[in-house]
């Protein structure tokens, strides 16, 4: 059976990691990438940058499926904007899961979310749309992650943690069981979160006791 074509929106480092997962999973045929004007016709791991954001309404006639492959650290604003723009153009968004990841059959993943190599998503976890669960992140039982979040490499979200929409959880951070992180928060690399964070708060560098 012929694989459906997938358009990748983004042409940087995170796009390269997404391509690797897409090839491993083997469910979609990558048709090309959307990048910046100066990137047109560049090749990313053998795939051509075939257009820019303004081309999405035309490209949807050929590519039913799209994926946002732009990274997120300080803000989810651009990822959200691209997702909504592509959704408005009529694209569908698959869920991508690396074969080396484990996702419980009792967990749910929203459209446009990617689960990268070595990630564990345990029972009862609910992950929103357009999220990045980056390499070796541990999402424990009954965790809730809102839309447009990036859970970065090696982070640990213990049971019943809640993360609000548009938040970033940095590499190697640990969130204590049951804590709530609000919307649009930034948790820095290696942080230990023992108590909740209000909306739009940043916690970088030291333990939150």
Backbone bond lengths (Angstrom), bond angles and torsions (degrees), N, CA, C in turn:
res aa  C-N    CA-C-N  psi(-1)  N-CA   C-N-CA  omega(-1)  CA-C   N-CA-C  phi
1 X - - - 1.458 - - 1.529 109.56 -
2 X 1.316 115.19 137.67 1.457 120.44 -179.11 1.524 110.17 -71.64
3 X 1.335 115.87 133.31 1.463 120.41 -179.29 1.528 110.26 -75.25
4 X 1.334 118.11 142.03 1.470 120.09 174.89 1.519 111.23 -66.41
5 X 1.327 115.17 146.61 1.456 120.76 -179.84 1.529 110.38 -79.12
6 X 1.316 114.72 144.29 1.464 121.96 -179.44 1.525 109.32 -128.13
7 X 1.318 115.96 129.56 1.459 122.26 176.46 1.523 108.83 -98.84
8 X 1.315 116.49 127.43 1.460 121.65 -179.91 1.525 109.21 -97.48
9 X 1.318 115.97 124.98 1.466 121.33 -179.11 1.518 108.00 -102.31
10 X 1.319 115.54 106.77 1.459 122.95 -173.12 1.516 108.80 126.45
11 X 1.328 116.65 143.26 1.462 119.62 -175.43 1.524 111.43 -142.57
12 X 1.333 116.21 36.44 1.458 120.77 179.09 1.517 111.76 -112.52
13 X 1.336 115.71 -153.05 1.455 120.81 -175.96 1.517 113.35 -63.82
14 X 1.340 117.37 -41.94 1.461 119.27 179.86 1.523 110.77 -66.07
15 X 1.319 117.18 -33.52 1.469 119.71 176.77 1.523 110.92 -60.62
16 X 1.308 116.57 -37.92 1.464 120.06 178.44 1.527 110.97 -62.58
17 X 1.334 115.81 -42.53 1.466 119.61 178.08 1.530 111.12 -65.19
18 X 1.331 116.83 -38.55 1.465 120.80 178.09 1.524 111.28 -65.26
19 X 1.323 116.77 -41.24 1.469 120.48 177.79 1.519 110.33 -57.58
20 X 1.316 116.05 -42.18 1.461 120.38 -179.90 1.526 110.91 -59.87
21 X 1.339 116.81 -44.90 1.466 121.10 178.84 1.528 110.68 -65.00
22 X 1.324 117.11 -43.81 1.471 121.07 -179.35 1.523 110.49 -60.44
23 X 1.323 116.64 -43.06 1.467 119.79 178.97 1.528 110.97 -66.25
24 X 1.332 116.91 -40.79 1.465 119.71 178.45 1.526 111.50 -62.14
25 X 1.327 116.01 -44.24 1.463 120.26 -177.08 1.524 111.43 -67.94
26 X 1.337 116.26 -38.60 1.451 120.95 171.76 1.516 116.38 74.78
27 X 1.333 117.84 19.89 1.462 120.18 -177.02 1.524 113.12 -96.66
28 X 1.329 117.46 -18.58 1.459 121.96 -175.62 1.520 110.97 -129.92
29 X 1.313 114.13 152.10 1.457 122.15 173.48 1.527 107.87 -100.89
30 X 1.314 116.99 118.71 1.461 120.27 179.71 1.528 109.10 -72.92
31 X 1.340 115.07 120.04 1.461 119.84 -177.30 1.512 114.03 -91.23
32 X 1.330 116.73 -21.64 1.453 121.01 -178.95 1.506 110.01 158.80
33 X 1.327 115.57 179.16 1.457 121.84 -177.16 1.519 111.11 -123.41
34 X 1.326 115.07 153.42 1.460 122.68 169.90 1.525 107.34 -103.61
35 X 1.322 116.55 129.91 1.456 120.69 -178.68 1.516 111.56 -141.07
36 X 1.326 115.74 -160.51 1.459 121.96 176.13 1.521 110.15 -81.12
37 X 1.322 115.61 162.46 1.457 120.64 -178.49 1.524 111.37 -55.42
38 X 1.326 116.21 -40.79 1.463 119.84 -177.51 1.530 112.99 -73.68
39 X 1.331 116.68 -9.08 1.466 120.77 179.00 1.530 113.07 -95.59
40 X 1.314 117.76 -6.37 1.463 120.75 -176.49 1.533 111.23 -52.53
41 X 1.317 114.80 131.56 1.468 125.36 178.86 1.528 114.09 73.61
42 X 1.348 116.74 1.01 1.462 118.44 169.40 1.523 109.12 -65.21
43 X 1.323 116.83 158.46 1.452 122.08 176.02 1.532 109.21 -111.25
44 X 1.335 116.03 129.34 1.457 122.83 176.03 1.518 107.17 -114.82
45 X 1.326 116.95 109.21 1.474 122.49 -176.30 1.528 111.53 50.71
46 X 1.331 114.83 36.21 1.462 120.15 176.06 1.513 114.84 92.91
47 X 1.343 118.38 -4.44 1.465 121.63 -179.01 1.530 109.74 -107.58
48 X 1.314 116.10 137.01 1.464 121.27 -172.83 1.528 112.13 -85.37
49 X 1.332 114.74 142.76 1.462 120.80 168.55 1.526 106.96 -78.35
50 X 1.329 115.95 109.75 1.471 120.68 -169.82 1.523 113.48 -103.77
51 X 1.332 117.23 -5.32 1.457 117.82 -178.58 1.505 112.30 -171.02
52 X 1.347 114.69 179.75 1.460 123.33 176.58 1.528 107.88 -121.39
53 X 1.338 115.87 176.96 1.467 120.38 -174.05 1.526 112.85 -53.07
54 X 1.324 116.78 -39.67 1.462 120.61 -176.41 1.526 113.19 -66.64
55 X 1.335 117.07 -13.57 1.464 120.80 -179.32 1.527 113.07 -86.54
56 X 1.332 117.83 -5.34 1.462 120.29 -174.63 1.529 113.92 -57.79
57 X 1.356 119.85 -43.10 1.466 118.98 -179.55 1.530 113.66 -62.13
58 X 1.319 116.98 -25.28 1.466 120.59 177.34 1.524 110.79 -84.42
59 X 1.336 116.02 -42.91 1.464 120.63 -175.56 1.524 113.18 -68.08
60 X 1.339 116.99 -23.52 1.468 119.26 179.47 1.529 111.65 -62.85
61 X 1.317 117.35 -20.47 1.469 120.63 177.83 1.529 111.53 -69.32
62 X 1.334 116.08 -23.72 1.458 120.39 -179.60 1.523 112.62 -106.61
63 X 1.329 116.44 -30.85 1.464 121.04 -176.24 1.524 108.79 -119.93
64 X 1.315 116.41 109.20 1.456 120.53 -179.10 1.526 111.82 -74.06
65 X 1.327 116.17 -31.27 1.458 121.38 -173.42 1.533 110.40 -109.44
66 X 1.328 115.30 141.87 1.463 120.91 177.12 1.521 108.95 -138.72
67 X 1.334 114.47 162.16 1.457 119.61 179.32 1.520 109.08 -145.47
68 X 1.342 116.66 133.35 1.464 121.27 178.46 1.525 108.38 -82.78
69 X 1.324 115.84 112.95 1.471 121.91 -175.87 1.516 110.30 -116.33
70 X 1.327 114.73 41.52 1.456 121.77 176.78 1.511 107.91 -105.84
71 X 1.320 117.76 134.84 1.454 121.15 -179.07 1.523 112.24 -70.89
72 X 1.317 115.17 171.61 1.470 121.68 -178.20 1.514 108.92 -148.19
73 X 1.335 116.22 122.84 1.464 119.88 172.91 1.534 109.39 -125.87
74 X 1.307 117.81 -74.79 1.464 119.56 -174.68 1.521 113.03 -75.81
75 X 1.302 117.33 -34.13 1.458 119.55 -175.10 1.516 110.36 -147.66
76 X 1.344 114.96 145.37 1.467 120.87 176.09 1.523 111.98 -92.45
77 X 1.324 117.65 3.82 1.463 121.11 -170.57 1.520 112.79 -55.39
78 X 1.322 117.97 -47.23 1.457 120.07 -176.46 1.528 111.22 -70.13
79 X 1.329 117.73 -39.58 1.463 120.64 176.65 1.533 110.96 -61.01
80 X 1.325 116.02 -42.47 1.462 120.23 179.04 1.523 110.27 -64.15
81 X 1.336 116.30 -45.51 1.464 120.67 -179.48 1.528 111.44 -59.65
82 X 1.332 116.94 -45.48 1.461 120.43 179.94 1.523 111.71 -66.24
83 X 1.335 116.35 -39.63 1.468 120.61 178.51 1.529 110.40 -61.31
84 X 1.330 115.76 -48.33 1.464 119.47 -177.85 1.527 111.65 -67.54
85 X 1.330 115.62 -34.53 1.465 119.22 178.41 1.526 110.98 -66.72
86 X 1.324 116.40 -44.42 1.466 120.41 179.35 1.529 111.21 -68.93
87 X 1.325 116.37 -37.84 1.466 120.07 177.13 1.520 110.16 -62.99
88 X 1.328 116.90 -42.89 1.448 121.42 178.31 1.523 113.20 -63.90
89 X 1.339 115.37 -28.86 1.468 119.90 178.38 1.528 111.67 -76.69
90 X 1.336 116.76 -14.49 1.459 120.27 176.25 1.512 116.14 109.98
91 X 1.333 118.25 9.64 1.453 120.91 179.74 1.529 111.42 -76.05
92 X 1.327 115.46 148.98 1.456 122.66 167.52 1.523 108.77 -96.27
93 X 1.345 116.10 153.43 1.459 121.09 -177.97 1.521 110.23 -121.28
94 X 1.322 117.87 115.82 1.461 120.28 177.52 1.523 111.39 -77.93
95 X 1.309 115.85 163.97 1.461 122.82 165.95 1.524 106.80 -95.55
96 X 1.329 116.72 130.97 1.461 121.70 -179.03 1.529 109.41 -112.91
97 X 1.322 116.13 129.29 1.461 121.04 -178.16 1.525 109.18 -131.85
98 X 1.314 116.52 121.15 1.461 120.55 177.02 1.531 110.06 -64.80
99 X 1.324 117.56 141.55 1.472 120.17 179.39 1.522 113.66 -59.60
100 X 1.334 117.92 -23.22 1.463 120.65 179.75 1.522 112.78 -84.70
101 X 1.325 117.70 -4.95 1.466 121.43 177.96 1.525 109.97 -86.02
102 X 1.330 115.50 159.64 1.465 121.05 172.69 1.522 108.26 -120.81
103 X 1.324 115.76 123.28 1.463 121.67 175.14 1.522 107.87 -123.33
104 X 1.319 116.48 118.27 1.460 120.48 179.08 1.530 110.48 -59.21
105 X 1.318 115.89 144.93 1.460 119.25 176.21 1.526 111.47 -69.89
106 X 1.324 116.40 -9.65 1.462 121.33 176.98 1.531 112.10 -98.79
107 X 1.329 117.08 8.82 1.462 122.26 175.24 1.523 109.05 -102.78
108 X 1.333 117.32 160.66 1.464 121.53 177.18 1.523 110.25 -127.20
109 X 1.322 115.16 143.07 1.461 122.75 -179.75 1.526 109.21 -125.44
110 X 1.324 116.49 131.73 1.458 120.88 179.90 1.518 112.31 -79.83
111 X 1.345 117.05 161.07 1.458 121.57 -179.22 1.526 111.71 -60.11
112 X 1.331 115.31 142.99 1.454 120.51 177.86 1.507 114.97 80.95
113 X 1.335 116.94 6.94 1.469 121.22 179.53 1.523 109.88 -92.19
114 X 1.336 115.88 143.25 1.460 121.20 176.85 1.521 109.37 -118.45
115 X 1.329 115.24 135.68 1.457 123.26 177.25 1.521 106.29 -113.77
116 X 1.317 116.86 111.78 1.454 121.22 -168.72 1.529 111.59 -92.60
117 X 1.311 115.96 -177.96 1.461 121.80 -169.88 1.527 113.07 -58.83
118 X 1.334 115.51 131.73 1.444 121.56 174.50 1.513 116.30 79.21
119 X 1.330 117.61 3.11 1.470 120.99 179.55 1.529 109.39 -71.37
120 X 1.342 116.15 145.68 1.462 122.01 171.87 1.525 108.07 -120.71
121 X 1.327 115.65 125.67 1.469 122.13 176.10 1.524 106.45 -120.59
122 X 1.309 116.46 110.09 1.452 120.02 -172.10 1.524 113.09 -91.68
123 X 1.318 114.94 176.25 1.457 122.72 -169.14 1.526 112.86 -57.81
124 X 1.317 115.22 138.32 1.450 121.78 176.73 1.509 115.42 81.76
125 X 1.330 118.34 -5.18 1.463 120.67 178.59 1.524 110.11 -68.51
126 X 1.330 116.34 142.74 1.455 122.40 178.56 1.525 108.87 -126.99
127 X 1.320 115.41 115.58 1.465 122.26 -175.84 1.531 108.25 -111.01
128 X 1.312 116.96 132.56 1.453 121.78 -177.54 1.519 113.29 -75.95
129 X 1.325 115.67 -169.27 1.463 121.99 -178.07 1.530 111.05 -84.03
130 X 1.332 114.76 153.87 1.464 122.19 172.65 1.525 112.42 56.80
131 X 1.331 116.10 40.47 1.474 121.23 179.25 1.528 110.77 -103.17
132 X 1.320 115.06 155.45 1.461 122.92 171.10 1.527 107.81 -112.45
133 X 1.321 116.66 118.49 1.456 121.44 168.44 1.514 105.43 -105.61
134 X 1.316 116.25 100.19 1.452 120.36 -167.64 1.538 111.44 -83.82
135 X 1.311 114.44 170.57 1.464 122.72 -167.54 1.527 112.68 -48.47
136 X 1.347 114.85 128.88 1.460 125.47 172.73 1.528 114.16 66.90
137 X 1.323 117.99 15.48 1.467 119.71 172.06 1.524 109.15 -67.08
138 X 1.336 116.09 145.92 1.461 122.28 176.71 1.518 108.98 -114.62
139 X 1.325 115.90 116.20 1.457 122.83 179.35 1.525 106.34 -110.09
140 X 1.327 116.65 106.09 1.462 119.76 -172.14 1.536 111.64 -82.22
141 X 1.326 114.83 -178.56 1.458 121.12 -172.97 1.530 112.50 -57.87
142 X 1.329 114.56 137.97 1.468 123.29 171.89 1.521 114.60 63.93
143 X 1.323 117.79 17.34 1.466 121.45 173.05 1.530 109.29 -69.26
144 X 1.321 116.37 141.21 1.463 122.09 175.22 1.524 108.29 -117.19
145 X 1.318 116.33 123.64 1.464 122.30 178.09 1.523 107.95 -120.34
146 X 1.324 116.47 123.21 1.454 121.23 -178.42 1.519 112.79 -72.01
147 X 1.320 115.77 176.04 1.461 122.40 -179.78 1.532 111.25 -61.66
148 X 1.324 115.70 150.52 1.477 123.67 168.75 1.530 112.94 61.69
149 X 1.325 117.55 36.21 1.469 121.19 177.29 1.526 110.72 -101.42
150 X 1.320 115.49 153.16 1.464 122.01 171.42 1.522 107.87 -118.35
151 X 1.321 115.85 114.08 1.452 122.46 175.09 1.526 105.76 -100.88
152 X 1.305 116.80 106.65 1.450 121.58 -164.52 1.530 112.72 -81.26
153 X 1.312 114.74 178.13 1.469 123.94 -170.10 1.520 112.64 -57.36
154 X 1.329 115.42 130.14 1.446 121.44 172.49 1.513 115.98 69.95
155 X 1.316 118.14 10.24 1.462 120.12 179.44 1.524 110.29 -77.09
156 X 1.325 115.88 154.89 1.464 121.91 -177.84 1.523 108.86 -125.19
157 X 1.322 115.73 117.70 1.456 122.35 175.56 1.523 107.01 -110.53
158 X 1.312 116.19 106.36 1.452 120.17 -176.75 1.528 111.62 -75.32
159 X 1.338 115.76 172.98 1.446 121.35 -170.44 1.521 113.98 -53.67
160 X 1.340 115.81 141.12 1.471 124.43 174.67 1.529 113.79 67.51
161 X 1.321 118.44 13.01 1.468 120.94 172.52 1.530 108.85 -68.10
162 X 1.334 115.93 146.24 1.462 121.97 175.30 1.526 108.92 -126.43
163 X 1.331 116.30 131.17 1.471 122.31 179.67 1.522 107.98 -122.25
164 X 1.322 117.16 125.30 1.449 122.00 -176.37 1.519 113.85 -76.72
165 X 1.305 115.05 163.90 1.471 123.41 -176.59 1.529 111.84 -53.74
166 X 1.345 115.46 137.25 1.453 121.56 172.55 1.513 115.56 75.77
167 X 1.328 118.08 14.98 1.465 120.55 -177.42 1.524 112.11 -91.96
168 X 1.325 114.61 158.14 1.463 122.84 178.66 1.521 108.65 -121.22
169 X 1.329 116.17 127.56 1.460 122.07 176.89 1.527 107.21 -113.49
170 X 1.321 117.12 116.41 1.457 122.00 -169.86 1.519 114.73 -74.48
171 X 1.306 115.22 164.98 1.466 122.95 -176.95 1.525 111.36 -56.98
172 X 1.332 115.37 134.60 1.449 120.70 174.10 1.510 115.57 71.31
173 X 1.312 118.59 8.22 1.461 120.96 178.87 1.526 110.05 -77.36
174 X 1.331 115.82 155.53 1.463 122.04 -179.51 1.522 108.43 -128.32
175 X 1.329 116.25 126.05 1.452 121.80 178.07 1.527 108.88 -110.07
176 X 1.325 115.64 122.97 1.458 121.53 -178.21 1.523 110.82 -63.06
177 X 1.316 115.61 150.23 1.463 121.41 179.33 1.521 111.29 -52.67
178 X 1.334 114.88 130.12 1.455 121.24 172.35 1.511 116.42 86.39
179 X 1.343 120.11 -4.40 1.464 119.81 -179.02 1.525 110.67 -74.81
180 X 1.324 114.46 155.94 1.464 121.62 178.35 1.518 109.22 -118.31
181 X 1.328 115.41 126.29 1.463 122.54 173.21 1.521 106.53 -106.23
182 X 1.322 116.87 128.65 1.460 121.04 -175.26 1.512 113.90 -73.32
183 X 1.319 116.13 -170.77 1.465 122.12 179.88 1.525 110.60 -76.79
184 X 1.322 115.26 147.48 1.468 123.71 174.20 1.531 112.31 55.18
185 X 1.324 115.99 37.21 1.461 120.56 176.19 1.524 110.75 -92.35
186 X 1.329 115.50 159.09 1.456 122.16 173.28 1.520 108.26 -125.62
187 X 1.325 115.57 119.77 1.463 121.81 173.93 1.521 107.34 -108.11
188 X 1.314 117.16 121.10 1.454 121.38 -172.72 1.519 113.39 -74.72
189 X 1.316 114.69 168.03 1.452 122.62 -179.95 1.520 110.96 -57.84
190 X 1.343 115.50 131.20 1.452 120.83 174.85 1.517 115.51 74.54
191 X 1.329 117.91 7.10 1.464 120.69 -178.81 1.530 110.95 -70.27
192 X 1.330 115.59 150.70 1.462 121.77 174.10 1.523 107.40 -116.97
193 X 1.325 115.92 115.83 1.464 121.57 -175.28 1.522 108.70 -106.38
194 X 1.346 115.36 110.05 1.459 120.88 -179.17 1.528 112.67 -100.80
195 X 1.327 115.64 -18.78 1.463 121.56 179.31 1.523 108.16 -134.18
196 X 1.328 116.73 163.97 1.453 120.84 -173.23 1.520 114.60 -69.34
197 X 1.327 114.63 164.82 1.460 122.45 175.16 1.522 108.85 -120.51
198 X 1.334 116.72 134.81 1.459 120.61 175.60 1.523 110.48 -72.26
199 X 1.314 116.02 166.24 1.466 121.81 179.75 1.531 110.89 -53.19
200 X 1.335 114.93 140.41 1.464 124.29 172.83 1.529 113.66 61.88
201 X 1.328 116.29 25.94 1.454 119.86 175.98 1.533 110.76 -93.47
202 X 1.322 115.40 152.78 1.464 121.08 173.77 1.523 108.63 -116.77
203 X 1.327 114.17 139.39 1.458 119.19 173.88 1.513 108.04 -133.75
204 X 1.332 115.33 112.14 1.469 120.24 -173.08 1.523 108.73 -136.58
205 X 1.335 116.28 124.29 1.460 118.72 163.62 1.497 118.28 107.89
206 X 1.350 119.14 -37.15 1.453 119.03 -177.50 1.524 109.51 -131.58
207 X 1.336 115.00 164.73 1.454 119.90 176.67 1.532 110.04 -64.90
208 X 1.338 114.89 141.38 1.463 119.79 171.73 1.515 107.32 -97.74
209 X 1.334 116.81 103.65 1.464 121.69 -172.76 1.521 111.22 -98.86
